[in-house]
Amino acid sequence: MSWGKGITLVYIAFVVGMLGLVYMAFQQDFDLVADDYYEQEIAYQGRIDQLNNAKDDNQKVSVTSVDGAVQLTFTTAAKDVKIHFFRPSDDTMDFKLEEATVDSKLNIPLTQFSKGKYLAKIEWKNNGKTYFQEDDLFID
């Protein structure tokens, strides 16, 4: 084999390899954390204020797995409770709940969850203030 044929084969192999990598790159699925991430970023100062309200007023939600359910225990009664169970690995497993009032505890059956990690994003109101908290939740 001559040098010319060897160099030509190397170039052809390189081009075929690059085309293969480009094809594989286009087959990848990239899910955004949120479709409206830009709007959420602009409104993030409101979320910081809600986190500070919860810290200043000693408002906390305990998220635990108890007897076939996920139990949310609020420090005091809560109104307009919005819970977003965010699944980082697959956005099709996310779900949201809304409750008008919660006295102190809220139970959510484990049948609504798949095994894996969730991020519980909890927003609630009490005494005219809005609070927010995020907690990791692992379902076995």
N, CA, C and O of each residue as an XYZ file, in Angstrom:
560
protein
N       0.849     -1.178      0.000
C       0.000      0.000      0.000
C       0.892      1.237      0.000
O       1.909      1.282      0.693
N       0.508      2.219     -0.768
C       1.300      3.442     -0.852
C       0.847      4.434      0.221
O      -0.205      4.277      0.841
N       1.686      5.468      0.419
C       1.370      6.506      1.395
C       0.079      7.238      1.034
O      -0.698      7.593      1.920
N      -0.147      7.456     -0.207
C      -1.340      8.172     -0.652
C      -2.614      7.439     -0.273
O      -3.572      8.058      0.189
N      -2.634      6.115     -0.466
C      -3.817      5.327     -0.107
C      -4.021      5.312      1.411
O      -5.158      5.387      1.876
N      -2.945      5.216      2.182
C      -3.031      5.201      3.650
C      -3.587      6.506      4.192
O      -4.450      6.507      5.069
N      -3.083      7.630      3.658
C      -3.562      8.937      4.109
C      -5.030      9.111      3.727
O      -5.812      9.636      4.520
N      -5.412      8.683      2.543
C      -6.799      8.775      2.098
C      -7.711      7.957      3.002
O      -8.798      8.413      3.357
N      -7.287      6.759      3.378
C      -8.084      5.915      4.283
C      -8.227      6.552      5.662
O      -9.291      6.466      6.275
N      -7.176      7.185      6.150
C      -7.240      7.856      7.453
C      -8.241      9.011      7.392
O      -9.062      9.160      8.297
N      -8.186      9.827      6.344
C      -9.144     10.930      6.196
C     -10.587     10.423      6.104
O     -11.490     10.983      6.724
N     -10.792      9.365      5.329
C     -12.140      8.801      5.186
C     -12.635      8.278      6.534
O     -13.785      8.508      6.906
N     -11.763      7.570      7.269
C     -12.157      7.048      8.586
C     -12.489      8.194      9.543
O     -13.431      8.094     10.329
N     -11.719      9.279      9.477
C     -11.968     10.434     10.332
C     -13.327     11.059     10.012
O     -14.100     11.347     10.926
N     -13.626     11.270      8.740
C     -14.893     11.870      8.332
C     -16.066     10.978      8.727
O     -17.078     11.479      9.217
N     -15.950      9.669      8.524
C     -17.017      8.739      8.911
C     -17.210      8.771     10.427
O     -18.343      8.754     10.909
N     -16.125      8.817     11.170
C     -16.217      8.897     12.636
C     -16.900     10.175     13.095
O     -17.737     10.136     13.997
N     -16.557     11.307     12.490
C     -17.184     12.584     12.852
C     -18.676     12.582     12.520
O     -19.489     13.052     13.315
N     -19.031     12.062     11.365
C     -20.444     11.979     10.997
C     -21.204     11.079     11.971
O     -22.352     11.363     12.313
N     -20.576     10.013     12.410
C     -21.204      9.131     13.407
C     -21.431      9.854     14.726
O     -22.492      9.711     15.334
N     -20.450     10.628     15.175
C     -20.598     11.387     16.414
C     -21.677     12.462     16.299
O     -22.434     12.684     17.245
N     -21.751     13.130     15.151
C     -22.792     14.136     14.948
C     -24.164     13.474     14.986
O     -25.089     14.005     15.600
N     -24.302     12.340     14.350
C     -25.574     11.614     14.358
C     -25.965     11.228     15.787
O     -27.118     11.404     16.180
N     -25.017     10.706     16.565
C     -25.314     10.312     17.953
C     -25.680     11.534     18.799
O     -26.541     11.441     19.674
N     -25.043     12.664     18.551
C     -25.342     13.876     19.317
C     -26.771     14.351     19.063
O     -27.444     14.815     19.983
N     -27.232     14.238     17.828
C     -28.597     14.658     17.516
C     -29.643     13.700     18.056
O     -30.817     14.065     18.127
N     -29.264     12.494     18.438
C     -30.202     11.515     18.981
C     -30.416     11.692     20.478
O     -31.339     11.100     21.037
N     -29.586     12.492     21.139
C     -29.696     12.706     22.577
C     -30.924     13.551     22.898
O     -31.276     14.466     22.153
N     -31.576     13.229     24.030
C     -32.747     13.979     24.474
C     -32.348     14.846     25.661
O     -31.934     14.327     26.698
N     -32.468     16.161     25.517
C     -32.116     17.082     26.584
C     -33.379     17.743     27.105
O     -33.976     18.578     26.425
N     -33.791     17.364     28.328
C     -34.965     17.970     28.944
C     -34.529     19.192     29.738
O     -33.554     19.147     30.488
N     -35.255     20.269     29.563
C     -35.013     21.454     30.378
C     -35.628     21.238     31.750
O     -36.618     20.517     31.877
N     -35.063     21.844     32.763
C     -35.635     21.761     34.095
C     -37.026     22.362     34.091
O     -37.939     21.835     34.726
N     -37.187     23.452     33.382
C     -38.496     24.094     33.243
C     -38.563     24.750     31.869
O     -37.570     25.294     31.387
N     -39.715     24.700     31.253
C     -39.868     25.318     29.947
C     -39.821     26.835     30.025
O     -39.410     27.494     29.070
N     -40.237     27.393     31.152
C     -40.255     28.844     31.321
C     -39.177     29.292     32.314
O     -39.436     30.115     33.191
N     -37.981     28.748     32.168
C     -36.916     29.033     33.129
C     -36.552     30.510     33.160
O     -36.182     31.017     34.218
N     -36.644     31.220     32.038
C     -36.286     32.635     32.014
C     -37.247     33.448     32.876
O     -36.814     34.295     33.657
N     -38.539     33.198     32.739
C     -39.534     33.907     33.545
C     -39.367     33.568     35.026
O     -39.525     34.433     35.887
N     -39.047     32.305     35.317
C     -38.837     31.907     36.708
C     -37.618     32.610     37.299
O     -37.631     32.997     38.467
N     -36.578     32.776     36.507
C     -35.369     33.446     36.985
C     -35.656     34.909     37.316
O     -35.150     35.430     38.310
N     -36.456     35.565     36.500
C     -36.798     36.969     36.744
C     -37.596     37.105     38.045
O     -37.414     38.071     38.786
N     -38.471     36.150     38.320
C     -39.330     36.215     39.505
C     -38.684     35.576     40.735
O     -39.358     35.383     41.747
N     -37.400     35.248     40.671
C     -36.769     34.512     41.769
C     -36.656     35.331     43.056
O     -36.610     34.745     44.138
N     -36.611     36.644     42.981
C     -36.528     37.455     44.203
C     -37.747     37.213     45.081
O     -37.629     37.213     46.306
N     -38.908     37.009     44.483
C     -40.108     36.670     45.258
C     -39.943     35.361     45.999
O     -40.404     35.223     47.132
N     -39.280     34.386     45.362
C     -39.031     33.089     46.000
C     -38.068     33.258     47.177
O     -38.239     32.622     48.216
N     -37.060     34.112     47.015
C     -36.116     34.379     48.108
C     -36.848     35.008     49.286
O     -36.584     34.661     50.437
N     -37.765     35.931     49.008
C     -38.554     36.552     50.073
C     -39.400     35.513     50.805
O     -39.525     35.572     52.028
N     -39.984     34.562     50.071
C     -40.781     33.501     50.698
C     -39.903     32.610     51.580
O     -40.321     32.219     52.670
N     -38.694     32.287     51.120
C     -37.765     31.491     51.930
C     -37.388     32.236     53.208
O     -37.327     31.641     54.284
N     -37.136     33.537     53.086
C     -36.793     34.348     54.260
C     -37.968     34.463     55.221
O     -37.771     34.452     56.436
N     -39.200     34.573     54.694
C     -40.386     34.609     55.551
C     -40.469     33.337     56.394
O     -40.736     33.394     57.595
N     -40.237     32.196     55.756
C     -40.306     30.919     56.472
C     -39.234     30.849     57.554
O     -39.487     30.362     58.656
N     -38.054     31.329     57.242
C     -36.959     31.310     58.221
C     -37.244     32.268     59.380
O     -37.068     31.911     60.545
N     -37.682     33.478     59.055
C     -37.928     34.492     60.093
C     -39.080     34.116     61.020
O     -39.026     34.395     62.218
N     -40.129     33.481     60.475
C     -41.314     33.151     61.266
C     -41.310     31.717     61.792
O     -42.322     31.249     62.314
N     -40.190     31.021     61.662
C     -40.078     29.625     62.121
C     -41.163     28.729     61.525
O     -41.712     27.872     62.218
N     -41.467     28.920     60.266
C     -42.435     28.078     59.568
C     -41.650     26.994     58.837
O     -40.747     27.294     58.056
N     -41.992     25.747     59.089
C     -41.268     24.631     58.477
C     -42.243     23.517     58.166
O     -43.235     23.320     58.868
N     -41.943     22.792     57.103
C     -42.719     21.617     56.735
C     -41.785     20.429     56.803
O     -40.708     20.431     56.206
N     -42.209     19.414     57.537
C     -41.437     18.175     57.633
C     -41.979     17.190     56.603
O     -43.177     16.906     56.588
N     -41.112     16.671     55.746
C     -41.505     15.728     54.702
C     -40.915     14.368     55.045
O     -39.696     14.196     55.046
N     -41.790     13.396     55.339
C     -41.339     12.054     55.702
C     -42.177     10.998     54.998
O     -43.289     11.263     54.539
N     -41.621      9.803     54.923
C     -42.339      8.661     54.356
C     -42.802      7.787     55.515
O     -41.984      7.231     56.248
N     -44.143      7.668     55.678
C     -44.718      6.958     56.821
C     -45.858      6.062     56.354
O     -46.783      6.537     55.696
N     -45.807      4.780     56.682
C     -46.920      3.843     56.462
C     -47.556      3.938     55.076
O     -48.764      4.142     54.962
N     -46.761      3.792     54.036
C     -47.298      3.784     52.684
C     -47.741      5.137     52.169
O     -48.520      5.217     51.219
N     -47.257      6.196     52.783
C     -47.627      7.540     52.344
C     -46.479      8.508     52.613
O     -45.628      8.270     53.470
N     -46.479      9.585     51.874
C     -45.576     10.701     52.158
C     -46.370     11.671     53.009
O     -47.447     12.124     52.620
N     -45.826     11.984     54.178
C     -46.543     12.845     55.111
C     -45.846     14.203     55.195
O     -44.640     14.288     55.425
N     -46.627     15.250     55.004
C     -46.147     16.618     55.160
C     -46.740     17.162     56.448
O     -47.961     17.225     56.595
N     -45.888     17.552     57.375
C     -46.325     18.075     58.663
C     -45.958     19.553     58.740
O     -44.782     19.917     58.716
N     -46.972     20.387     58.833
C     -46.777     21.835     58.886
C     -46.664     22.286     60.344
O     -47.258     21.675     61.232
N     -45.903     23.355     60.590
C     -45.755     23.901     61.936
C     -47.085     24.425     62.452
O     -47.445     24.186     63.605
N     -47.813     25.135     61.610
C     -49.138     25.660     61.952
C     -50.068     25.387     60.774
O     -49.632     24.909     59.727
N     -51.333     25.690     60.949
C     -52.296     25.510     59.859
C     -51.871     26.351     58.660
O     -51.341     27.453     58.804
N     -52.119     25.800     57.472
C     -51.691     26.478     56.250
C     -52.853     26.617     55.277
O     -53.766     25.793     55.247
N     -52.794     27.685     54.482
C     -53.828     27.923     53.476
C     -53.170     27.983     52.096
O     -51.972     28.242     51.977
N     -53.961     27.743     51.072
C     -53.495     27.813     49.682
C     -52.174     27.059     49.492
O     -51.194     27.622     49.004
N     -52.159     25.804     49.876
C     -50.956     24.979     49.801
C     -50.776     24.478     48.374
O     -51.687     23.889     47.792
N     -49.595     24.718     47.818
C     -49.245     24.232     46.478
C     -47.972     23.414     46.605
O     -46.954     23.897     47.103
N     -48.040     22.168     46.149
C     -46.895     21.269     46.251
C     -46.557     20.769     44.854
O     -47.422     20.281     44.128
N     -45.289     20.899     44.492
C     -44.805     20.389     43.221
C     -43.746     19.331     43.527
O     -42.672     19.637     44.044
N     -44.070     18.093     43.201
C     -43.095     17.016     43.347
C     -42.335     16.921     42.034
O     -42.842     16.398     41.041
N     -41.115     17.433     42.045
C     -40.281     17.553     40.854
C     -39.329     16.370     40.780
O     -38.584     16.103     41.724
N     -39.356     15.659     39.653
C     -38.472     14.510     39.439
C     -37.346     14.955     38.499
O     -37.586     15.116     37.302
N     -36.120     15.159     39.010
C     -35.037     15.681     38.178
C     -34.695     14.793     36.984
O     -34.290     15.302     35.939
N     -34.848     13.487     37.120
C     -34.417     12.583     36.056
C     -35.438     12.406     34.940
O     -35.076     11.986     33.842
N     -36.713     12.720     35.197
C     -37.748     12.502     34.187
C     -38.933     13.418     34.467
O     -39.676     13.209     35.426
N     -39.104     14.430     33.628
C     -40.158     15.411     33.878
C     -41.569     14.856     33.687
O     -42.538     15.495     34.097
N     -41.701     13.683     33.076
C     -43.036     13.100     32.926
C     -43.550     12.525     34.242
O     -44.738     12.221     34.351
N     -42.684     12.368     35.241
C     -43.085     11.837     36.548
C     -43.378     12.937     37.556
O     -43.715     12.644     38.703
N     -43.256     14.201     37.149
C     -43.612     15.320     38.025
C     -45.118     15.336     38.248
O     -45.891     14.928     37.381
N     -45.522     15.807     39.415
C     -46.948     16.074     39.623
C     -47.124     17.157     40.677
O     -46.251     17.399     41.511
N     -48.289     17.802     40.609
C     -48.586     18.926     41.500
C     -49.873     18.648     42.261
O     -50.789     17.998     41.758
N     -49.915     19.155     43.481
C     -51.109     19.073     44.323
C     -51.429     20.460     44.854
O     -50.534     21.267     45.104
N     -52.707     20.722     45.023
C     -53.138     21.984     45.639
C     -54.208     21.670     46.671
O     -55.130     20.897     46.408
N     -54.081     22.266     47.834
C     -55.049     22.106     48.921
C     -55.433     23.493     49.412
O     -54.575     24.361     49.573
N     -56.715     23.700     49.649
C     -57.187     25.003     50.142
C     -56.689     25.253     51.555
O     -56.166     26.328     51.849
N     -56.847     24.258     52.439
C     -56.366     24.380     53.819
C     -55.812     23.047     54.290
O     -56.283     21.983     53.887
N     -54.809     23.120     55.146
C     -54.228     21.947     55.793
C     -54.087     22.296     57.266
O     -53.430     23.275     57.618
N     -54.715     21.480     58.140
C     -54.634     21.758     59.577
C     -53.213     21.604     60.080
O     -52.626     22.568     60.572
N     -52.651     20.414     59.969
C     -51.266     20.234     60.384
C     -50.558     19.160     59.560
O     -49.349     19.239     59.341
N     -51.318     18.145     59.100
C     -50.691     17.054     58.362
C     -51.427     16.795     57.057
O     -52.647     16.928     56.964
N     -50.641     16.421     56.052
C     -51.185     16.058     54.751
C     -50.508     14.764     54.312
O     -49.280     14.688     54.261
N     -51.308     13.747     53.996
C     -50.776     12.460     53.557
C     -51.019     12.273     52.065
O     -52.120     12.509     51.566
N     -49.972     11.846     51.361
C     -50.058     11.569     49.931
C     -49.647     10.117     49.729
O     -48.532      9.744     50.093
N     -50.523      9.283     49.153
C     -50.208      7.858     48.999
C     -48.954      7.642     48.143
O     -48.721      8.359     47.169
N     -48.157      6.645     48.522
C     -46.944      6.329     47.772
C     -47.246      5.813     46.370
O     -46.356      5.778     45.520
N     -48.493      5.412     46.119
C     -48.848      4.914     44.795
C     -48.745      6.007     43.729
O     -48.674      5.698     42.540
N     -48.736      7.268     44.133
C     -48.609      8.373     43.182
C     -47.149      8.605     42.769
O     -46.877      9.377     41.849
N     -46.221      7.941     43.446
C     -44.803      8.146     43.196
C     -44.200      6.921     42.508
O     -44.713      5.808     42.628
N     -43.114      7.147     41.794
C     -42.271      6.076     41.288
C     -41.010      6.060     42.146
O     -40.686      7.054     42.797
N     -40.307      4.943     42.149
C     -39.079      4.867     42.931
C     -38.063      5.860     42.383
O     -37.911      6.014     41.172
N     -37.375      6.527     43.297
C     -36.342      7.469     42.898
C     -36.382      8.748     43.704
O     -37.059      8.838     44.728
N     -35.645      9.735     43.225
C     -35.514     11.008     43.935
C     -36.521     12.031     43.416
O     -36.720     12.179     42.210
N     -37.139     12.720     44.343
C     -38.033     13.839     44.049
C     -37.559     15.049     44.836
O     -36.887     14.920     45.860
N     -37.915     16.211     44.348
C     -37.703     17.451     45.079
C     -39.085     18.009     45.366
O     -39.829     18.352     44.447
N     -39.426     18.100     46.649
C     -40.737     18.618     47.053
C     -40.624     20.133     47.196
O     -39.919     20.633     48.073
N     -41.326     20.855     46.325
C     -41.361     22.311     46.362
C     -42.711     22.707     46.942
O     -43.748     22.523     46.305
N     -42.690     23.257     48.162
C     -43.923     23.515     48.904
C     -44.091     25.021     49.108
O     -43.191     25.701     49.600
N     -45.254     25.519     48.722
C     -45.588     26.932     48.920
C     -46.914     26.995     49.669
O     -47.863     26.293     49.322
N     -46.976     27.837     50.698
C     -48.214     27.965     51.479
C     -48.324     29.361     52.071
O     -47.360     30.126     52.109
N     -49.539     29.669     52.533
C     -49.803     30.971     53.138
C     -50.287     30.782     54.559
O     -50.927     29.786     54.899
N     -49.959     31.777     55.383
C     -50.413     31.778     56.771
C     -50.303     33.213     57.281
O     -49.262     33.854     57.139
N     -51.372     33.701     57.868
C     -51.401     35.054     58.432
C     -50.979     36.130     57.419
O     -50.259     37.068     57.763
N     -51.426     35.984     56.191
C     -51.147     36.997     55.182
C     -49.766     36.938     54.560
O     -49.461     37.756     53.692
N     -48.926     36.014     54.964
C     -47.588     35.875     54.393
C     -47.516     34.588     53.575
O     -48.219     33.615     53.846
N     -46.654     34.612     52.576
C     -46.427     33.436     51.742
C     -45.076     32.842     52.093
O     -44.091     33.562     52.256
N     -45.040     31.515     52.207
C     -43.830     30.791     52.588
C     -43.475     29.779     51.502
O     -44.326     29.362     50.716
N     -42.204     29.394     51.477
C     -41.729     28.409     50.510
C     -40.631     27.565     51.137
O     -39.831     28.040     51.944
N     -40.620     26.296     50.740
C     -39.586     25.383     51.221
C     -39.362     24.302     50.171
O     -40.296     23.884     49.487
N     -38.111     23.852     50.052
C     -37.770     22.740     49.177
C     -37.118     21.651     50.006
O     -36.269     21.934     50.851
N     -37.513     20.404     49.770
C     -36.938     19.257     50.461
C     -36.701     18.111     49.487
O     -37.495     17.888     48.573
N     -35.606     17.390     49.689
C     -35.364     16.176     48.918
C     -36.218     15.055     49.472
O     -36.442     14.973     50.679
N     -36.692     14.193     48.591
C     -37.521     13.068     48.980
C     -37.059     11.858     48.170
O     -37.013     11.911     46.942
N     -36.719     10.772     48.859
C     -36.285      9.554     48.195
C     -37.330      8.476     48.414
O     -37.657      8.145     49.553
N     -37.853      7.928     47.330
C     -38.859      6.871     47.398
C     -38.169      5.551     47.080
O     -37.553      5.404     46.024
N     -38.273      4.591     47.999
C     -37.667      3.267     47.790
C     -38.652      2.290     47.211
O     -38.306      1.133     46.973
